[in-house]
């Protein structure tokens, strides 16, 4: 990557971060703060929720190194309220599979091209098909502990702790959901190093709203 391109990207990220900060200030929202120790950087890596469930706030990563891209804390703010924090966290891993009854109803519609008796076998396998897909979607949860409650500098949070094993390699994936005042925050912690995980958890535990 050329020096000019790198400089342009830095300017774009800086401008975007400034706009986000100004937007928060204009809305009277409090800033989100971590105690970031030496060896880590507060970086701007905007991402987006495909379903509009949350908005990006910030990312914490180790200083640049050969494997620094494998470890991060991603902080987002949930859009709207959360009725069941445990189910909300699980849904981040399993996704939305759709409505089996709605799919079956579409097949049985009088105007459906699949209404012909020749497609009777298809209608019969729809329930089993959805069961199979649901089982696959639930697979990531088999690597996770049950959601539990923990505490950090801002009070209680709900956490889903997962460890994916592939031979001697491990991927740590920790999801947190926390209500602070009237706002819900979604924190995602990821790394492939147990020692680094401890460092990231300490940083995540320092989360609080600033003035």
C-alpha positions as CSV (number, residue, x, y, z in Angstrom):
1,X,0.0,0.0,0.0
2,X,1.4,3.4,-1.0
3,X,2.2,6.1,1.6
4,X,-0.3,8.4,-0.1
5,X,-3.1,5.8,0.2
6,X,-2.3,5.0,3.8
7,X,-2.4,8.7,4.6
8,X,-5.7,9.1,2.8
9,X,-7.2,6.2,4.8
10,X,-6.0,7.7,8.1
11,X,-7.6,11.0,7.2
12,X,-10.9,9.3,6.3
13,X,-11.0,7.3,9.6
14,X,-10.1,10.4,11.6
15,X,-12.9,12.4,9.9
16,X,-15.4,9.6,10.5
17,X,-14.4,9.3,14.2
18,X,-14.7,13.1,14.6
19,X,-18.2,13.0,13.0
20,X,-19.2,10.2,15.4
21,X,-17.9,12.1,18.4
22,X,-19.7,15.3,17.3
23,X,-22.9,13.3,16.8
24,X,-22.8,11.9,20.3
25,X,-22.0,15.3,21.8
26,X,-24.9,16.9,19.9
27,X,-27.3,14.2,21.2
28,X,-26.0,14.7,24.8
29,X,-24.8,11.1,25.1
30,X,-22.0,10.2,27.4
31,X,-18.7,8.9,25.9
32,X,-17.8,5.3,26.4
33,X,-14.5,4.7,28.1
34,X,-12.0,1.9,28.7
35,X,-8.8,2.0,30.6
36,X,-6.5,1.1,27.7
37,X,-3.0,0.1,28.9
38,X,0.3,0.4,27.1
39,X,0.5,-2.2,24.4
40,X,-3.0,-1.6,23.1
41,X,-4.6,0.9,20.8
42,X,-8.1,2.5,20.5
43,X,-8.8,2.2,16.8
44,X,-11.6,3.1,14.4
45,X,-12.9,0.1,12.5
46,X,-16.5,0.8,11.7
47,X,-18.7,-2.2,10.9
48,X,-22.5,-2.5,10.6
49,X,-25.3,-4.8,11.8
50,X,-26.9,-6.4,8.8
51,X,-30.3,-6.2,10.6
52,X,-29.8,-2.8,12.2
53,X,-29.7,-4.2,15.7
54,X,-26.7,-2.2,16.8
55,X,-24.3,0.6,15.8
56,X,-20.6,0.6,16.0
57,X,-18.8,2.6,18.7
58,X,-15.1,1.6,19.0
59,X,-12.5,-1.1,18.8
60,X,-9.5,-1.9,21.1
61,X,-6.6,-3.9,19.6
62,X,-3.0,-4.8,20.6
63,X,-0.4,-2.7,19.0
64,X,0.4,-3.7,15.5
65,X,2.2,-7.1,15.2
66,X,2.1,-10.4,13.3
67,X,-1.0,-11.6,15.0
68,X,-2.6,-8.4,16.4
69,X,-5.5,-8.7,14.0
70,X,-6.6,-11.9,15.8
71,X,-7.4,-10.1,19.1
72,X,-9.9,-7.3,19.7
73,X,-12.6,-5.8,21.8
74,X,-15.5,-4.5,19.7
75,X,-18.0,-2.1,21.4
76,X,-21.4,-1.4,19.9
77,X,-24.6,0.2,21.2
78,X,-27.9,-1.8,20.7
79,X,-30.7,-0.1,18.9
80,X,-33.9,-0.4,20.9
81,X,-34.6,-2.4,24.0
82,X,-33.7,-6.0,24.9
83,X,-36.4,-8.2,26.4
84,X,-34.3,-11.3,27.1
85,X,-30.5,-10.7,27.3
86,X,-29.6,-14.4,27.3
87,X,-31.6,-15.1,24.2
88,X,-30.3,-11.9,22.5
89,X,-26.7,-13.1,23.0
90,X,-27.4,-16.6,21.7
91,X,-29.1,-15.1,18.6
92,X,-25.8,-13.4,17.8
93,X,-24.3,-16.9,17.1
94,X,-27.3,-18.7,15.7
95,X,-29.0,-16.1,13.6
96,X,-32.6,-16.0,12.4
97,X,-33.7,-19.1,10.5
98,X,-37.1,-17.8,9.4
99,X,-40.6,-19.2,10.1
100,X,-41.2,-22.8,9.3
101,X,-45.0,-22.3,9.4
102,X,-44.8,-19.4,7.0
103,X,-42.7,-21.5,4.6
104,X,-45.2,-24.3,4.7
105,X,-48.1,-21.9,4.2
106,X,-46.5,-20.5,1.0
107,X,-46.3,-24.0,-0.4
108,X,-49.9,-24.7,0.4
109,X,-51.2,-21.3,-1.0
110,X,-53.8,-21.8,-3.8
111,X,-51.6,-19.6,-6.1
112,X,-48.4,-21.3,-5.2
113,X,-46.6,-23.0,-8.2
114,X,-45.8,-25.8,-5.7
115,X,-49.5,-26.5,-5.1
116,X,-49.6,-29.3,-7.6
117,X,-49.8,-32.8,-6.1
118,X,-46.4,-33.6,-7.7
119,X,-44.9,-31.4,-4.9
120,X,-46.5,-33.3,-2.0
121,X,-43.2,-34.9,-1.1
122,X,-41.6,-31.4,-0.8
123,X,-44.3,-30.2,1.6
124,X,-43.7,-33.3,3.7
125,X,-40.0,-32.8,4.1
126,X,-40.2,-29.0,4.9
127,X,-40.5,-29.7,8.8
128,X,-37.5,-32.1,8.7
129,X,-35.5,-29.7,6.6
130,X,-36.0,-26.9,9.1
131,X,-35.1,-29.2,12.0
132,X,-31.8,-30.0,10.2
133,X,-31.0,-26.4,9.6
134,X,-31.9,-25.4,13.2
135,X,-29.5,-28.1,14.5
136,X,-26.7,-26.7,12.4
137,X,-27.4,-23.2,13.5
138,X,-27.3,-24.2,17.1
139,X,-23.9,-25.9,16.7
140,X,-21.9,-22.9,17.7
141,X,-23.6,-22.8,21.1
142,X,-22.3,-26.3,21.9
143,X,-18.9,-24.6,22.4
144,X,-20.3,-22.1,24.8
145,X,-21.1,-22.0,28.5
146,X,-24.7,-21.0,29.4
147,X,-25.1,-17.2,29.6
148,X,-24.3,-15.9,33.0
149,X,-24.2,-12.6,34.9
150,X,-20.9,-10.9,35.7
151,X,-19.8,-7.5,36.9
152,X,-17.5,-4.7,35.7
153,X,-16.9,-1.0,36.5
154,X,-20.4,-0.2,35.2
155,X,-22.3,-2.9,37.1
156,X,-23.9,-6.1,36.0
157,X,-23.7,-7.6,32.5
158,X,-24.8,-10.8,30.7
159,X,-22.1,-12.9,29.2
160,X,-21.8,-15.8,26.7
161,X,-18.3,-17.4,26.9
162,X,-17.3,-19.6,24.0
163,X,-14.1,-21.6,23.2
164,X,-13.8,-23.2,19.7
165,X,-11.2,-26.0,19.5
166,X,-9.6,-27.1,16.3
167,X,-6.9,-29.5,17.3
168,X,-4.4,-27.6,19.5
169,X,-5.7,-24.2,18.3
170,X,-8.3,-22.4,20.3
171,X,-10.5,-19.4,19.4
172,X,-11.9,-17.5,22.4
173,X,-15.1,-15.6,21.7
174,X,-16.8,-13.7,24.6
175,X,-20.1,-11.8,24.1
176,X,-21.4,-9.3,26.6
177,X,-24.6,-7.4,26.8
178,X,-24.9,-4.6,29.4
179,X,-27.5,-2.0,30.3
180,X,-26.0,1.2,31.6
181,X,-28.6,3.8,32.6
182,X,-31.1,3.6,29.7
183,X,-28.6,2.3,27.0
184,X,-27.7,-1.3,26.0
185,X,-24.1,-2.0,25.0
186,X,-22.9,-5.1,23.1
187,X,-19.2,-6.0,23.6
188,X,-17.5,-8.7,21.6
189,X,-14.1,-10.0,22.7
190,X,-12.1,-12.3,20.4
191,X,-8.6,-13.8,20.5
192,X,-6.7,-17.1,19.9
193,X,-4.4,-16.7,22.9
194,X,-5.4,-17.4,26.5
195,X,-3.0,-14.9,28.0
196,X,-4.2,-12.2,25.6
197,X,-7.8,-13.1,26.6
198,X,-7.0,-12.2,30.2
199,X,-5.6,-8.8,29.1
200,X,-8.7,-8.1,27.0
201,X,-11.0,-9.1,29.8
202,X,-9.3,-6.7,32.2
203,X,-9.8,-3.9,29.6
204,X,-13.4,-4.9,29.0
205,X,-14.0,-4.9,32.8
206,X,-13.0,-1.2,33.0
207,X,-15.9,-0.1,30.7
208,X,-17.9,2.9,31.9
209,X,-19.6,5.9,30.7
210,X,-17.6,9.2,30.9
211,X,-18.9,12.6,31.5
